[in-house]
Amino acid sequence: MRLNEETLAKATTVTLFPMERRQGRVEAVVDALQRASSDRVADRYAGIVADSMFAELELLGLPELAQDEAVGSFFNEVEQTLASRREAEPWMAEIISLR
């Protein structure tokens, strides 16, 4: 059986589940950011998460621009979830502003 180029390209294409749709991971990051004792700790944690995501995507062979978009979309979803929680739990916004 001979494969044409189109069939071969389809067979070797990796389809990723979008980072921003990994709701369990989004929720875990949001929880950790809310529990962080300071903005500095939260920033450090977010950096570690981003670095691990970039490493994961690089191993999959994604180009740098696609990595940036995927990680950016993920953290956009994290920010939206944080904002939703703040609206639902106004006392959380007060705690975060006291840091």
PETAVEN-V92162 format. One record per run of one state. SS is the DSSP state (H for helix, E for strand, L for the rest). FROM is the first residue (numbers start at 1). TO is the last residue. If there is no record, write none. Layout:
ss=SS from=FROM to=TO
ss=SS from=FROM to=TO
//
This chain:
ss=L from=1 to=4
ss=H from=5 to=11
ss=L from=12 to=18
ss=H from=19 to=21
ss=L from=22 to=22
ss=H from=23 to=35
ss=L from=36 to=38
ss=H from=39 to=59
ss=L from=60 to=63
ss=H from=64 to=88
ss=L from=89 to=89
ss=H from=90 to=97
ss=L from=98 to=99
//
